Amino acid sequence: MKLLIKGMVCDRCIYILSEELPKLGLEISDIRLGEVILKVRDKILEEQVIKTMLQKYGFDLLYNKDQRLISQIKSAVEKGIQKQLNTGERIKFSTLIRDELRKDYDSLSALFSSSEGWTLEKFIISRKIEKVKELLFYTQLSLSEIAYSLGYSSPAHLSNQLKKYTGFTSSHYKRMKRNKLAIIEEQSKNKNQV
């Protein structure tokens, strides 16, 4: 049985569902962005139980072909971002999405905008910004390294976008990381003193 899932756009989403679906007694055959294939046994699947669990984590079941296309677009964007990080190669997202879905980019972009309430371009930027925040917080990469690996023309351009979309600068995320590490270190000291 194949479930198409809205809002499943990153590896953490895959992890959450790979942990939660088995708790419902469901066995996963395959899981990828926007899609879960379940091994169906004699057990009757309660769609509402699955839907409730999905909604708890910000996901939802997809039912029509437009929703499926939106999910595929989001998956293509995530693949493109990951490819940029892995290879350092600049990705033209309009070409990537067109080639991945084998459909006209302009019509896909229009469908995305009408369905999601914001442009595909803004979605791509927001997903890149989320990745930047994650990299600043969880890695030792500098803003320059992140900017070039994600295809930005300069660290200043990325810095401006980060500030525009989040209201914070890169130093804010670095400071958050240092504060978190200081708390962990303090807890570790306290634990050793006991």
N, C-alpha and C positions, 0 to 999 in steps of 0.2 A: 504494500500500500504506500503510495507516494503522498506526502503532505507538502504543499507549497506554503512557505511561511514568510509573511511580510515582516520587515524590520530586522531580518537576520543578515547583517552586513559585515560582520568581522569574525575573527577567530574566537573571540570571547563568546560570541553568540553561539557558535558551534559547541564550545565547551559547556556552556550553560545547558543547552538542550541535550547534549550527550550525557549529562549528569541527571537531568530532571525527567526525561522521558522514561528511562528504566525504573524510576521510582513509581511510575504509574503502571508498571508491569509490562511495558512495551519494549520489544527488542529491536534495536536499530540495525538495519542491514547496511545502510550507507547514509552519510550526512555531509552536506556541503552547504555553501551559502545559499539561502533561500529554499532549501529542499532537504527533506528527510524521507528516507525510504525505510519503512518498518517491515519486519518479518511478521506476517499475519498468521496467527495460529487459530485455534478454534474459538478463542476468546473474542467476544463482541467488543469492538472499540466504541467507547462512549465519546462521541465528538465533542460534546459540551465539556467533559472533564479535560480533554486535551486543550480545547480553546481557553478554558479558564486558567490552566497552568501557563499557556503561552502569554496570555494577557497580563498575568502577574509579572512577567519579565519584559513586557513591552513589545511582544510579538503578536501576530494574529494570523489566522489561516487565510490563504488567498483562494478565491473562487473563480474569478473570471480571467479571460485572456489578457486584458489590459493590466490587471494587477500582476499577472505573471510576467509581463513585459517589464513593468516597473521593477519588479524584483530582479530580473535578469540585468537590467541597466545598472542597478545598485551593485550587483555582484561584479559586473564588468569594471565598474569604477574601482572597487576594492582590489580587484586583480591588477588593474593598472597602477594603482598606488604602490602595491606590494612589488610589482615588477620594477618600478622606478627605484624603490629602496634597494632591491636586490642587485640591480644592474647599473644604477646611476644614469640610465638611458632616459632621455626626455620622452614622454608619452604624449601624443596628441589624442586626447580623450574622445573627440568627435570621431576620429578614424577608428580608434579601438572599439568604441561602442557600435559603430556601423558594421565593422567587420565581425565582431563577436555575435551580434544579433541578426546579421544579414538583412538589415532593413535601413531605410533612409534615415539619416541622423536627424534631419529637421523635423520629420514626423514623430520620431521617438522623443525628441526634446519637447515638442508641443504637447504630446501625451503626458510626459512627465510633469510638465508645468501645470497642466489642467488637473491632473490627478493629485499631485503632492502639494500644490499651492505655493511652490517656489521654483525657480528655474533650475535646470540641470546644471548649469555652470555654477550657481551658488551652492548646490548640493556637493559638487566635486570639491569646491573650495572648502566647504565645511568639513568634509571627510579628511581632506589633507590637513586642515588645522587640528582636527582631533588627533591625527597621527603625530603631528608636530608636538602637541602637548604631551602625548604619551612618550615620545622620544626624549623630550626635554626632562621629563620627570623620572623615567626609568633607565636612561642610558647616560653615557658620558659624552655623547656627541655634542659638538658645538652647534650653534645656530647656523654657522656657515656650512658645516658638513651636512646638516639636515636640509638646508635650503638647496644646495646643489644636488643632493640625492633625490629630492622631490621635484626637481625640474624648475625651481624658481630662478629667475634671472640674477638675483642678488640676495644676500642676507637682509639688506634693507627692505626689499620688496616683501619678503616673508615677514619681517618684523612689523611692517605696516599692516599687513593682512591679519596677523595675529592680534595686534592691538585693535583693529577695526572689528573683528569677529568675536573677540572674547573680552575686550576691555582691559586686557592685561598684556604686559610685555614679557619677553622670554625670561628676563631676570626674575619675574614673579614665580614662574614655574621652577626655576633653578632654586630659588629661595625656599619654596615649598618642599623640594626634595631635601635640601640641607636640614630644614626643620624636622622633617620626618626621620632622617638618619640620626639627628641629635636625640630625638625622643627614644628611638630604638636603642641607641647607645646608652642613654640614661637608664632605661628599663633593664638593660643587660647588666649594668653596674649594680643596680639595686638588687637584682636577682642574685648576683654573686656575693653580695654582702650578707644575705640572709642565711 
